[in-house]
Amino acid sequence: MNNKNKACYSLLAAAITLAFSLPAAAEIVLYDKNDTTFSTDGYFNTFYVNSDVDRPGEQFDRDQSRVKMGFLPNYIGFNFGKQVDDIKLGGRSSFWVTINDSDTNGTATAIDVRQFYGTASGSEWGEVLFGKDFGLFARSNILLDEMLTGYGQVSDTLGLVDGGGVSFGNIGSGYPYPFPTSQITYRSPLMGGLRIAAGIMDPVDTTDDASSALDKAYQEAPRFETEITYQFEVGGAQIYSWVNGMQQSSDNTDDSVEDVDSTGVGYGVQAKMGNLSLTASGFQAEGINPFFTNNAGEAQLREVDSEGYLLQGSYRIGKNRVALSYGKTEDDGNGLGSAADYETRGIALFHDINDNLKLVAELNQFEIEGQDSDALDEETRTFAIGATLSF
């Protein structure tokens, strides 16, 4: 992996946030009058982290300590709602902040807008969302990650150990990240536990030829994404299941540059039985970056395959929740340009001080195994301990 690509992934880590409206303890209502509401919610977290890096050649081997945010960065969100006749109008904006400093950025903390959308909904016909929000492909895979408020993997190959942004959690070792994008999405009402979402997303160039400045990638149609969820109860267990997917075709004005047809499907199930929670999810994709669904970083994509899965379990004992996680992604070469397997193993303890404040301790092991060469091989062990505060 060259320094340019490494820098791209490091910068992407600074931008990546899982702004899925992390369940807050209780939003704060700022205004509620004349069928109009305005509220705010937020999330804060900081971890002490120590990573033991082992890569070929020994020039990268080191123990690195950091004080930084975890998989979810800090954010503040604002929500709007207004009832007009039979239509419920709504909107959300969320602003995500990296607290991490470095040798180069000083205290220039970044603010990133990951959600800025409006909605119109009705109880009988569903909801239409228009604006910027997270995609549908791989959405539930990441939203229901048991380690979402933990730390996760920090690959040195991807520039995450010393990077100024978040860790990657299980991104790239279980699922790709459903990057926020401009979209128009319809969601059906809940129909006996079943809900269908479908949307058109702003497409992304995937056919650019790096050797030429005379061609232009283009898309005749937008990217299409969908997700179907079904929740039900059986034998005292609460079951949430899903399947999601995406499709996009990208052409090029240079006939010698091959078109890229990108397709992907994600799936999973989560079962909650008393204090026990079990989650299994996976994805299969072709012509898609295994790290980012919108090909952030502009990797040279081809119609090659990637697939992955994530297995997790957690158990709550009083104010404590213990979570175990194992994830793996096998990529034929769209991520780093060379075929490789990525694995993450983790165990975490979440302790509730109260409904708002939680303490977190986590051990994580991340591995890359190159299929064509051992130059990509990496094993990084990370210990993280920190606190999260939500409202």
C-alpha positions as YAML, in Angstrom:
chain: A
units: angstrom
residues:
- id: 1
  name: MET
  ca: [0.00, 0.00, 0.00]
- id: 2
  name: ASN
  ca: [1.61, 3.31, -1.04]
- id: 3
  name: ASN
  ca: [1.84, 6.41, 1.14]
- id: 4
  name: LYS
  ca: [-0.86, 8.20, -0.87]
- id: 5
  name: ASN
  ca: [-3.39, 5.46, -0.31]
- id: 6
  name: LYS
  ca: [-2.42, 5.17, 3.33]
- id: 7
  name: ALA
  ca: [-2.96, 8.91, 3.76]
- id: 8
  name: CYS
  ca: [-6.38, 8.61, 2.08]
- id: 9
  name: TYR
  ca: [-7.52, 5.94, 4.53]
- id: 10
  name: SER
  ca: [-6.12, 7.90, 7.45]
- id: 11
  name: LEU
  ca: [-8.07, 10.97, 6.37]
- id: 12
  name: LEU
  ca: [-11.16, 8.86, 5.83]
- id: 13
  name: ALA
  ca: [-10.89, 7.61, 9.37]
- id: 14
  name: ALA
  ca: [-11.08, 11.20, 10.50]
- id: 15
  name: ALA
  ca: [-14.32, 11.57, 8.57]
- id: 16
  name: ILE
  ca: [-16.02, 8.24, 9.28]
- id: 17
  name: THR
  ca: [-18.83, 8.43, 11.78]
- id: 18
  name: LEU
  ca: [-21.70, 6.09, 12.38]
- id: 19
  name: ALA
  ca: [-24.33, 8.74, 12.75]
- id: 20
  name: PHE
  ca: [-27.24, 6.37, 12.98]
- id: 21
  name: SER
  ca: [-28.79, 8.43, 15.73]
- id: 22
  name: LEU
  ca: [-27.13, 6.44, 18.49]
- id: 23
  name: PRO
  ca: [-29.88, 5.72, 21.05]
- id: 24
  name: ALA
  ca: [-29.57, 8.47, 23.62]
- id: 25
  name: ALA
  ca: [-30.71, 8.24, 27.23]
- id: 26
  name: ALA
  ca: [-33.28, 10.96, 26.61]
- id: 27
  name: GLU
  ca: [-33.35, 13.75, 24.07]
- id: 28
  name: ILE
  ca: [-33.77, 17.27, 25.39]
- id: 29
  name: VAL
  ca: [-36.90, 18.99, 24.10]
- id: 30
  name: LEU
  ca: [-36.18, 22.64, 23.44]
- id: 31
  name: TYR
  ca: [-39.57, 23.57, 21.98]
- id: 32
  name: ASP
  ca: [-42.98, 21.88, 21.95]
- id: 33
  name: LYS
  ca: [-45.85, 24.13, 20.96]
- id: 34
  name: ASN
  ca: [-48.51, 24.44, 18.26]
- id: 35
  name: ASP
  ca: [-47.83, 20.93, 16.90]
- id: 36
  name: THR
  ca: [-44.16, 21.83, 16.42]
- id: 37
  name: THR
  ca: [-41.21, 20.26, 18.24]
- id: 38
  name: PHE
  ca: [-37.50, 20.94, 18.31]
- id: 39
  name: SER
  ca: [-35.09, 18.78, 20.32]
- id: 40
  name: THR
  ca: [-31.41, 17.97, 20.66]
- id: 41
  name: ASP
  ca: [-29.34, 14.88, 21.49]
- id: 42
  name: GLY
  ca: [-25.63, 14.24, 21.81]
- id: 43
  name: TYR
  ca: [-22.81, 11.80, 22.48]
- id: 44
  name: PHE
  ca: [-19.34, 12.23, 23.97]
- id: 45
  name: ASN
  ca: [-16.56, 9.67, 24.38]
- id: 46
  name: THR
  ca: [-12.81, 9.42, 25.00]
- id: 47
  name: PHE
  ca: [-10.49, 6.41, 25.33]
- id: 48
  name: TYR
  ca: [-6.97, 5.75, 26.49]
- id: 49
  name: VAL
  ca: [-5.58, 3.37, 23.87]
- id: 50
  name: ASN
  ca: [-2.42, 1.29, 23.57]
- id: 51
  name: SER
  ca: [-1.71, -0.54, 20.29]
- id: 52
  name: ASP
  ca: [1.01, -3.16, 19.74]
- id: 53
  name: VAL
  ca: [1.85, -3.17, 16.00]
- id: 54
  name: ASP
  ca: [3.58, -6.11, 14.27]
- id: 55
  name: ARG
  ca: [4.26, -5.79, 10.53]
- id: 56
  name: PRO
  ca: [6.84, -7.28, 8.12]
- id: 57
  name: GLY
  ca: [10.30, -5.74, 8.17]
- id: 58
  name: GLU
  ca: [10.09, -4.61, 11.80]
- id: 59
  name: GLN
  ca: [10.46, -0.93, 10.82]
- id: 60
  name: PHE
  ca: [6.81, -0.39, 11.78]
- id: 61
  name: ASP
  ca: [6.81, -2.51, 14.97]
- id: 62
  name: ARG
  ca: [6.02, -0.43, 18.05]
- id: 63
  name: ASP
  ca: [3.76, 0.13, 21.08]
- id: 64
  name: GLN
  ca: [1.74, 3.29, 20.55]
- id: 65
  name: SER
  ca: [-0.34, 5.05, 23.23]
- id: 66
  name: ARG
  ca: [-3.08, 7.52, 22.32]
- id: 67
  name: VAL
  ca: [-5.92, 9.45, 23.96]
- id: 68
  name: LYS
  ca: [-8.69, 9.68, 21.38]
- id: 69
  name: MET
  ca: [-12.30, 8.94, 20.57]
- id: 70
  name: GLY
  ca: [-13.63, 5.48, 19.77]
- id: 71
  name: PHE
  ca: [-15.59, 3.93, 16.92]
- id: 72
  name: LEU
  ca: [-18.31, 6.57, 17.31]
- id: 73
  name: PRO
  ca: [-17.03, 10.13, 17.43]
- id: 74
  name: ASN
  ca: [-18.58, 12.91, 19.47]
- id: 75
  name: TYR
  ca: [-21.67, 14.53, 18.01]
- id: 76
  name: ILE
  ca: [-24.59, 16.83, 18.64]
- id: 77
  name: GLY
  ca: [-27.86, 16.46, 16.76]
- id: 78
  name: PHE
  ca: [-30.98, 18.57, 16.27]
- id: 79
  name: ASN
  ca: [-34.44, 17.25, 15.40]
- id: 80
  name: PHE
  ca: [-37.46, 19.11, 13.99]
- id: 81
  name: GLY
  ca: [-41.07, 17.96, 13.76]
- id: 82
  name: LYS
  ca: [-44.34, 19.61, 12.72]
- id: 83
  name: GLN
  ca: [-47.80, 18.16, 12.12]
- id: 84
  name: VAL
  ca: [-49.57, 19.75, 9.15]
- id: 85
  name: ASP
  ca: [-53.00, 18.23, 8.52]
- id: 86
  name: ASP
  ca: [-52.38, 14.52, 7.81]
- id: 87
  name: ILE
  ca: [-48.66, 14.91, 7.05]
- id: 88
  name: LYS
  ca: [-45.92, 14.78, 9.65]
- id: 89
  name: LEU
  ca: [-42.95, 16.91, 8.62]
- id: 90
  name: GLY
  ca: [-39.55, 16.28, 10.14]
- id: 91
  name: GLY
  ca: [-35.86, 16.85, 9.80]
- id: 92
  name: ARG
  ca: [-32.51, 16.07, 11.38]
- id: 93
  name: SER
  ca: [-29.05, 17.57, 11.29]
- id: 94
  name: SER
  ca: [-26.09, 16.09, 13.13]
- id: 95
  name: PHE
  ca: [-22.60, 17.52, 13.54]
- id: 96
  name: TRP
  ca: [-19.74, 15.13, 14.24]
- id: 97
  name: VAL
  ca: [-16.52, 16.23, 15.90]
- id: 98
  name: THR
  ca: [-13.11, 14.60, 16.10]
- id: 99
  name: ILE
  ca: [-11.38, 15.48, 19.37]
- id: 100
  name: ASN
  ca: [-8.04, 13.97, 18.34]
- id: 101
  name: ASP
  ca: [-5.02, 16.20, 18.03]
- id: 102
  name: SER
  ca: [-1.80, 15.36, 16.20]
- id: 103
  name: ASP
  ca: [1.61, 16.77, 15.32]
- id: 104
  name: THR
  ca: [0.20, 18.37, 12.19]
- id: 105
  name: ASN
  ca: [-3.30, 19.62, 12.98]
- id: 106
  name: GLY
  ca: [-2.75, 21.07, 16.45]
- id: 107
  name: THR
  ca: [-6.17, 21.80, 17.89]
- id: 108
  name: ALA
  ca: [-7.85, 22.08, 14.50]
- id: 109
  name: THR
  ca: [-10.61, 19.63, 15.39]
- id: 110
  name: ALA
  ca: [-12.80, 18.72, 12.44]
- id: 111
  name: ILE
  ca: [-16.58, 19.18, 12.29]
- id: 112
  name: ASP
  ca: [-18.39, 16.96, 9.81]
- id: 113
  name: VAL
  ca: [-22.08, 16.97, 8.83]
- id: 114
  name: ARG
  ca: [-23.26, 13.39, 8.37]
- id: 115
  name: GLN
  ca: [-27.01, 13.95, 8.41]
- id: 116
  name: PHE
  ca: [-28.97, 16.85, 6.98]
- id: 117
  name: TYR
  ca: [-32.35, 15.73, 5.72]
- id: 118
  name: GLY
  ca: [-36.05, 16.39, 5.75]
- id: 119
  name: THR
  ca: [-38.92, 13.90, 5.93]
- id: 120
  name: ALA
  ca: [-42.62, 13.78, 5.13]
- id: 121
  name: SER
  ca: [-44.65, 10.89, 6.51]
- id: 122
  name: GLY
  ca: [-48.13, 9.55, 7.00]
- id: 123
  name: SER
  ca: [-49.35, 6.65, 9.10]
- id: 124
  name: GLU
  ca: [-50.99, 4.93, 6.14]
- id: 125
  name: TRP
  ca: [-48.42, 5.43, 3.35]
- id: 126
  name: GLY
  ca: [-45.02, 5.61, 5.07]
- id: 127
  name: GLU
  ca: [-42.21, 8.15, 4.82]
- id: 128
  name: VAL
  ca: [-40.12, 9.93, 2.23]
- id: 129
  name: LEU
  ca: [-36.64, 11.13, 3.24]
- id: 130
  name: PHE
  ca: [-34.75, 13.65, 1.11]
- id: 131
  name: GLY
  ca: [-31.30, 14.98, 1.87]
- id: 132
  name: LYS
  ca: [-28.10, 13.50, 3.27]
- id: 133
  name: ASP
  ca: [-28.21, 10.35, 5.38]
- id: 134
  name: PHE
  ca: [-26.51, 6.97, 5.61]
- id: 135
  name: GLY
  ca: [-27.07, 4.42, 2.89]
- id: 136
  name: LEU
  ca: [-29.26, 1.32, 3.06]
- id: 137
  name: PHE
  ca: [-26.73, -1.29, 1.94]
- id: 138
  name: ALA
  ca: [-24.98, -2.65, 5.09]
- id: 139
  name: ARG
  ca: [-26.97, -0.24, 7.27]
- id: 140
  name: SER
  ca: [-28.38, -2.73, 9.78]
- id: 141
  name: ASN
  ca: [-25.12, -4.72, 9.68]
- id: 142
  name: ILE
  ca: [-23.33, -1.82, 11.32]
- id: 143
  name: LEU
  ca: [-26.22, -0.29, 13.28]
- id: 144
  name: LEU
  ca: [-26.73, -3.51, 15.25]
- id: 145
  name: ASP
  ca: [-23.02, -4.10, 15.92]
- id: 146
  name: GLU
  ca: [-22.72, -5.05, 19.61]
- id: 147
  name: MET
  ca: [-19.41, -3.12, 19.78]
- id: 148
  name: LEU
  ca: [-20.78, 0.10, 18.30]
- id: 149
  name: THR
  ca: [-19.92, 2.20, 21.36]
- id: 150
  name: GLY
  ca: [-16.57, 0.47, 21.84]
- id: 151
  name: TYR
  ca: [-13.26, 0.94, 20.06]
- id: 152
  name: GLY
  ca: [-12.52, -1.81, 17.52]
- id: 153
  name: GLN
  ca: [-9.68, -2.24, 15.04]
- id: 154
  name: VAL
  ca: [-6.97, 0.31, 14.24]
- id: 155
  name: SER
  ca: [-4.99, -1.09, 11.33]
- id: 156
  name: ASP
  ca: [-1.58, 0.52, 10.95]
- id: 157
  name: THR
  ca: [-1.64, -0.39, 7.24]
- id: 158
  name: LEU
  ca: [-4.76, 1.78, 6.90]
- id: 159
  name: GLY
  ca: [-3.15, 4.62, 8.85]
- id: 160
  name: LEU
  ca: [-5.48, 4.33, 11.84]
- id: 161
  name: VAL
  ca: [-3.03, 3.90, 14.74]
- id: 162
  name: ASP
  ca: [-1.59, 7.39, 14.34]
- id: 163
  name: GLY
  ca: [-4.52, 8.88, 12.45]
- id: 164
  name: GLY
  ca: [-6.53, 11.81, 13.70]
- id: 165
  name: GLY
  ca: [-9.91, 10.13, 13.34]
- id: 166
  name: VAL
  ca: [-11.94, 7.26, 14.66]
- id: 167
  name: SER
  ca: [-11.04, 3.61, 14.85]
- id: 168
  name: PHE
  ca: [-12.73, 1.33, 12.31]
- id: 169
  name: GLY
  ca: [-14.70, -0.91, 14.68]
- id: 170
  name: ASN
  ca: [-15.58, -3.84, 12.39]
- id: 171
  name: ILE
  ca: [-15.43, -1.87, 9.14]
- id: 172
  name: GLY
  ca: [-13.47, -3.93, 6.64]
- id: 173
  name: SER
  ca: [-13.65, -7.05, 8.79]
- id: 174
  name: GLY
  ca: [-17.33, -7.93, 8.71]
- id: 175
  name: TYR
  ca: [-19.05, -5.20, 6.71]
- id: 176
  name: PRO
  ca: [-18.40, -2.12, 4.56]
- id: 177
  name: TYR
  ca: [-19.29, 1.32, 5.89]
- id: 178
  name: PRO
  ca: [-22.62, 2.66, 4.50]
- id: 179
  name: PHE
  ca: [-21.29, 6.13, 3.79]
- id: 180
  name: PRO
  ca: [-23.73, 9.05, 4.11]
- id: 181
  name: THR
  ca: [-24.81, 10.41, 0.77]
- id: 182
  name: SER
  ca: [-27.49, 12.58, -0.80]
- id: 183
  name: GLN
  ca: [-30.57, 10.51, -1.49]
- id: 184
  name: ILE
  ca: [-34.32, 10.23, -1.90]
- id: 185
  name: THR
  ca: [-35.59, 7.24, 0.08]
- id: 186
  name: TYR
  ca: [-39.04, 5.81, 0.70]
- id: 187
  name: ARG
  ca: [-39.86, 3.73, 3.79]
- id: 188
  name: SER
  ca: [-43.10, 1.83, 4.11]
- id: 189
  name: PRO
  ca: [-45.11, 1.85, 7.33]
- id: 190
  name: LEU
  ca: [-44.53, -1.07, 9.68]
- id: 191
  name: MET
  ca: [-46.69, -3.90, 8.35]
- id: 192
  name: GLY
  ca: [-46.97, -6.63, 10.96]
- id: 193
  name: GLY
  ca: [-43.26, -6.41, 11.69]
- id: 194
  name: LEU
  ca: [-42.23, -5.96, 8.03]
- id: 195
  name: ARG
  ca: [-40.77, -2.71, 6.67]
- id: 196
  name: ILE
  ca: [-39.39, -1.97, 3.21]
- id: 197
  name: ALA
  ca: [-37.03, 0.88, 2.30]
- id: 198
  name: ALA
  ca: [-35.84, 1.79, -1.18]
- id: 199
  name: GLY
  ca: [-33.94, 4.79, -2.42]
- id: 200
  name: ILE
  ca: [-31.87, 6.39, -5.14]
- id: 201
  name: MET
  ca: [-28.43, 7.60, -4.07]
- id: 202
  name: ASP
  ca: [-25.90, 9.93, -5.64]
- id: 203
  name: PRO
  ca: [-23.69, 7.56, -7.69]
- id: 204
  name: VAL
  ca: [-19.91, 7.33, -7.49]
- id: 205
  name: ASP
  ca: [-17.21, 7.09, -10.18]
- id: 206
  name: THR
  ca: [-15.70, 3.61, -10.33]
- id: 207
  name: THR
  ca: [-14.17, 3.44, -13.83]
- id: 208
  name: ASP
  ca: [-11.57, 6.22, -13.82]
- id: 209
  name: ASP
  ca: [-8.33, 5.21, -15.51]
- id: 210
  name: ALA
  ca: [-5.47, 6.60, -13.43]
- id: 211
  name: SER
  ca: [-3.16, 6.52, -16.45]
- id: 212
  name: SER
  ca: [-5.26, 8.93, -18.51]
- id: 213
  name: ALA
  ca: [-6.45, 12.50, -18.09]
- id: 214
  name: LEU
  ca: [-8.57, 12.37, -21.23]
- id: 215
  name: ASP
  ca: [-11.42, 10.17, -20.03]
- id: 216
  name: LYS
  ca: [-14.36, 10.75, -17.73]
- id: 217
  name: ALA
  ca: [-16.37, 8.29, -15.68]
- id: 218
  name: TYR
  ca: [-20.12, 8.78, -15.68]
- id: 219
  name: GLN
  ca: [-23.36, 7.06, -14.61]
- id: 220
  name: GLU
  ca: [-26.54, 7.06, -16.67]
- id: 221
  name: ALA
  ca: [-28.59, 6.07, -13.61]
- id: 222
  name: PRO
  ca: [-28.25, 6.75, -9.87]
- id: 223
  name: ARG
  ca: [-27.17, 4.13, -7.37]
- id: 224
  name: PHE
  ca: [-30.10, 2.08, -6.11]
- id: 225
  name: GLU
  ca: [-30.22, 0.73, -2.57]
- id: 226
  name: THR
  ca: [-32.86, -1.10, -0.58]
- id: 227
  name: GLU
  ca: [-33.39, -2.76, 2.78]
- id: 228
  name: ILE
  ca: [-36.13, -5.08, 4.03]
- id: 229
  name: THR
  ca: [-36.44, -5.67, 7.77]
- id: 230
  name: TYR
  ca: [-38.70, -8.04, 9.66]
- id: 231
  name: GLN
  ca: [-39.09, -8.21, 13.42]
- id: 232
  name: PHE
  ca: [-41.07, -10.79, 15.34]
- id: 233
  name: GLU
  ca: [-41.20, -12.75, 18.59]
- id: 234
  name: VAL
  ca: [-40.82, -16.50, 18.95]
- id: 235
  name: GLY
  ca: [-40.39, -18.59, 22.10]
- id: 236
  name: GLY
  ca: [-39.89, -15.48, 24.23]
- id: 237
  name: ALA
  ca: [-37.08, -14.20, 21.97]
- id: 238
  name: GLN
  ca: [-37.22, -10.86, 20.15]
- id: 239
  name: ILE
  ca: [-35.95, -11.41, 16.59]
- id: 240
  name: TYR
  ca: [-34.83, -8.67, 14.20]
- id: 241
  name: SER
  ca: [-33.82, -9.78, 10.70]
- id: 242
  name: TRP
  ca: [-32.81, -7.91, 7.58]
- id: 243
  name: VAL
  ca: [-31.58, -8.08, 4.01]
- id: 244
  name: ASN
  ca: [-30.23, -5.09, 2.11]
- id: 245
  name: GLY
  ca: [-28.58, -4.45, -1.24]
- id: 246
  name: MET
  ca: [-27.25, -2.01, -3.80]
- id: 247
  name: GLN
  ca: [-26.69, -1.77, -7.56]
- id: 248
  name: GLN
  ca: [-24.82, 0.74, -9.71]
- id: 249
  name: SER
  ca: [-23.33, 0.82, -13.21]
- id: 250
  name: SER
  ca: [-20.48, 3.18, -14.07]
- id: 251
  name: ASP
  ca: [-19.38, 3.91, -17.66]
- id: 252
  name: ASN
  ca: [-16.46, 5.81, -19.18]
- id: 253
  name: THR
  ca: [-16.11, 8.13, -22.14]
- id: 254
  name: ASP
  ca: [-13.02, 6.15, -23.16]
- id: 255
  name: ASP
  ca: [-14.27, 2.94, -24.78]
- id: 256
  name: SER
  ca: [-11.05, 1.16, -23.82]
- id: 257
  name: VAL
  ca: [-11.84, 1.58, -20.11]
- id: 258
  name: GLU
  ca: [-14.05, -1.24, -18.91]
- id: 259
  name: ASP
  ca: [-17.42, -0.44, -17.36]
- id: 260
  name: VAL
  ca: [-17.96, -1.49, -13.75]
- id: 261
  name: ASP
  ca: [-21.22, -3.03, -12.57]
- id: 262
  name: SER
  ca: [-21.38, -2.94, -8.79]
- id: 263
  name: THR
  ca: [-23.75, -5.15, -6.81]
- id: 264
  name: GLY
  ca: [-23.94, -6.06, -3.15]
- id: 265
  name: VAL
  ca: [-26.21, -7.79, -0.67]
- id: 266
  name: GLY
  ca: [-26.12, -7.69, 3.13]
- id: 267
  name: TYR
  ca: [-28.09, -9.77, 5.59]
- id: 268
  name: GLY
  ca: [-28.35, -10.66, 9.25]
- id: 269
  name: VAL
  ca: [-30.38, -11.59, 12.28]
- id: 270
  name: GLN
  ca: [-30.30, -10.51, 15.91]
- id: 271
  name: ALA
  ca: [-32.01, -12.42, 18.70]
- id: 272
  name: LYS
  ca: [-32.55, -11.03, 22.21]
- id: 273
  name: MET
  ca: [-33.60, -13.40, 24.98]
- id: 274
  name: GLY
  ca: [-33.66, -11.79, 28.39]
- id: 275
  name: ASN
  ca: [-30.11, -10.63, 29.12]
- id: 276
  name: LEU
  ca: [-28.61, -12.53, 26.17]
- id: 277
  name: SER
  ca: [-28.15, -11.05, 22.69]
- id: 278
  name: LEU
  ca: [-26.83, -12.95, 19.66]
- id: 279
  name: THR
  ca: [-26.08, -11.35, 16.28]
- id: 280
  name: ALA
  ca: [-24.93, -12.84, 12.98]
- id: 281
  name: SER
  ca: [-24.55, -10.82, 9.79]
- id: 282
  name: GLY
  ca: [-22.74, -10.94, 6.47]
- id: 283
  name: PHE
  ca: [-22.37, -9.44, 3.01]
- id: 284
  name: GLN
  ca: [-21.34, -10.37, -0.52]
- id: 285
  name: ALA
  ca: [-20.29, -7.80, -3.09]
- id: 286
  name: GLU
  ca: [-18.82, -7.36, -6.55]
- id: 287
  name: GLY
  ca: [-17.24, -4.16, -7.83]
- id: 288
  name: ILE
  ca: [-17.53, -2.52, -4.39]
- id: 289
  name: ASN
  ca: [-14.84, -1.23, -2.05]
- id: 290
  name: PRO
  ca: [-14.90, -3.63, 0.95]
- id: 291
  name: PHE
  ca: [-14.31, -0.71, 3.34]
- id: 292
  name: PHE
  ca: [-16.68, 1.98, 2.02]
- id: 293
  name: THR
  ca: [-19.88, 1.57, 0.01]
- id: 294
  name: ASN
  ca: [-19.27, 4.82, -1.92]
- id: 295
  name: ASN
  ca: [-15.58, 4.03, -2.70]
- id: 296
  name: ALA
  ca: [-14.20, 6.84, -0.57]
- id: 297
  name: GLY
  ca: [-10.47, 7.07, -1.25]
- id: 298
  name: GLU
  ca: [-11.08, 6.30, -4.94]
- id: 299
  name: ALA
  ca: [-9.66, 2.81, -5.06]
- id: 300
  name: GLN
  ca: [-9.41, 1.40, -8.61]
- id: 301
  name: LEU
  ca: [-12.48, -0.83, -8.64]
- id: 302
  name: ARG
  ca: [-13.01, -3.82, -10.89]
- id: 303
  name: GLU
  ca: [-15.70, -6.45, -11.01]
- id: 304
  name: VAL
  ca: [-13.98, -8.55, -8.35]
- id: 305
  name: ASP
  ca: [-15.54, -10.11, -5.28]
- id: 306
  name: SER
  ca: [-15.50, -9.45, -1.57]
- id: 307
  name: GLU
  ca: [-17.45, -11.11, 1.20]
- id: 308
  name: GLY
  ca: [-17.53, -11.04, 4.97]
- id: 309
  name: TYR
  ca: [-19.36, -11.95, 8.11]
- id: 310
  name: LEU
  ca: [-19.66, -10.89, 11.75]
- id: 311
  name: LEU
  ca: [-20.56, -13.12, 14.72]
- id: 312
  name: GLN
  ca: [-21.29, -11.56, 18.10]
- id: 313
  name: GLY
  ca: [-22.84, -12.26, 21.47]
- id: 314
  name: SER
  ca: [-23.40, -10.23, 24.61]
- id: 315
  name: TYR
  ca: [-24.79, -10.88, 28.07]
- id: 316
  name: ARG
  ca: [-25.95, -8.36, 30.67]
- id: 317
  name: ILE
  ca: [-25.44, -8.88, 34.40]
- id: 318
  name: GLY
  ca: [-26.93, -5.98, 36.32]
- id: 319
  name: LYS
  ca: [-25.13, -2.83, 35.22]
- id: 320
  name: ASN
  ca: [-22.50, -4.76, 33.26]
- id: 321
  name: ARG
  ca: [-22.64, -6.04, 29.67]
- id: 322
  name: VAL
  ca: [-19.94, -8.32, 28.25]
- id: 323
  name: ALA
  ca: [-19.65, -8.59, 24.46]
- id: 324
  name: LEU
  ca: [-17.65, -10.96, 22.24]
- id: 325
  name: SER
  ca: [-17.05, -10.32, 18.56]
- id: 326
  name: TYR
  ca: [-15.39, -11.99, 15.57]
- id: 327
  name: GLY
  ca: [-15.46, -10.56, 12.06]
- id: 328
  name: LYS
  ca: [-13.78, -11.39, 8.76]
- id: 329
  name: THR
  ca: [-13.72, -9.95, 5.25]
- id: 330
  name: GLU
  ca: [-12.15, -11.69, 2.24]
- id: 331
  name: ASP
  ca: [-11.34, -9.27, -0.59]
- id: 332
  name: ASP
  ca: [-10.01, -10.22, -4.04]
- id: 333
  name: GLY
  ca: [-8.27, -6.87, -4.41]
- id: 334
  name: ASN
  ca: [-10.64, -3.88, -4.55]
- id: 335
  name: GLY
  ca: [-9.63, -2.56, -1.12]
- id: 336
  name: LEU
  ca: [-5.83, -2.28, -1.17]
- id: 337
  name: GLY
  ca: [-5.24, -3.38, -4.75]
- id: 338
  name: SER
  ca: [-4.13, -6.86, -3.71]
- id: 339
  name: ALA
  ca: [-6.13, -9.82, -2.44]
- id: 340
  name: ALA
  ca: [-6.18, -10.07, 1.36]
- id: 341
  name: ASP
  ca: [-8.16, -11.39, 4.32]
- id: 342
  name: TYR
  ca: [-9.01, -9.08, 7.23]
- id: 343
  name: GLU
  ca: [-9.95, -10.39, 10.69]
- id: 344
  name: THR
  ca: [-10.96, -8.68, 13.93]
- id: 345
  name: ARG
  ca: [-11.45, -10.35, 17.32]
- id: 346
  name: GLY
  ca: [-12.73, -8.38, 20.30]
- id: 347
  name: ILE
  ca: [-14.02, -8.62, 23.85]
- id: 348
  name: ALA
  ca: [-15.47, -5.65, 25.70]
- id: 349
  name: LEU
  ca: [-16.99, -4.79, 29.07]
- id: 350
  name: PHE
  ca: [-19.59, -2.00, 29.22]
- id: 351
  name: HIS
  ca: [-20.46, -0.75, 32.74]
- id: 352
  name: ASP
  ca: [-23.42, 1.59, 33.36]
- id: 353
  name: ILE
  ca: [-22.76, 4.30, 35.92]
- id: 354
  name: ASN
  ca: [-26.26, 5.57, 35.15]
- id: 355
  name: ASP
  ca: [-28.52, 5.94, 32.11]
- id: 356
  name: ASN
  ca: [-26.21, 8.55, 30.59]
- id: 357
  name: LEU
  ca: [-22.67, 7.66, 31.64]
- id: 358
  name: LYS
  ca: [-20.92, 4.36, 30.79]
- id: 359
  name: LEU
  ca: [-17.40, 3.00, 31.22]
- id: 360
  name: VAL
  ca: [-15.88, 0.77, 28.53]
- id: 361
  name: ALA
  ca: [-12.87, -1.57, 28.50]
- id: 362
  name: GLU
  ca: [-11.94, -3.51, 25.37]
- id: 363
  name: LEU
  ca: [-9.28, -5.86, 23.98]
- id: 364
  name: ASN
  ca: [-9.02, -6.11, 20.19]
- id: 365
  name: GLN
  ca: [-6.85, -8.05, 17.76]
- id: 366
  name: PHE
  ca: [-6.74, -7.15, 14.07]
- id: 367
  name: GLU
  ca: [-4.99, -9.16, 11.34]
- id: 368
  name: ILE
  ca: [-4.32, -8.74, 7.63]
- id: 369
  name: GLU
  ca: [-3.16, -11.74, 5.64]
- id: 370
  name: GLY
  ca: [-2.08, -10.97, 2.08]
- id: 371
  name: GLN
  ca: [-2.97, -13.62, -0.48]
- id: 372
  name: ASP
  ca: [-0.38, -12.66, -3.11]
- id: 373
  name: SER
  ca: [2.39, -11.36, -0.86]
- id: 374
  name: ASP
  ca: [3.19, -11.08, 2.85]
- id: 375
  name: ALA
  ca: [3.96, -7.37, 2.40]
- id: 376
  name: LEU
  ca: [0.44, -6.53, 3.59]
- id: 377
  name: ASP
  ca: [0.55, -8.85, 6.61]
- id: 378
  name: GLU
  ca: [-0.21, -7.17, 9.93]
- id: 379
  name: GLU
  ca: [-1.17, -8.06, 13.49]
- id: 380
  name: THR
  ca: [-2.16, -5.23, 15.80]
- id: 381
  name: ARG
  ca: [-3.37, -5.78, 19.36]
- id: 382
  name: THR
  ca: [-5.16, -2.92, 21.06]
- id: 383
  name: PHE
  ca: [-6.28, -2.24, 24.63]
- id: 384
  name: ALA
  ca: [-8.76, 0.60, 25.13]
- id: 385
  name: ILE
  ca: [-10.43, 1.97, 28.24]
- id: 386
  name: GLY
  ca: [-12.69, 4.99, 28.32]
- id: 387
  name: ALA
  ca: [-16.04, 6.59, 29.01]
- id: 388
  name: THR
  ca: [-19.13, 7.50, 26.98]
- id: 389
  name: LEU
  ca: [-21.78, 10.09, 27.83]
- id: 390
  name: SER
  ca: [-25.05, 10.42, 25.93]
- id: 391
  name: PHE
  ca: [-28.18, 12.54, 26.25]
...
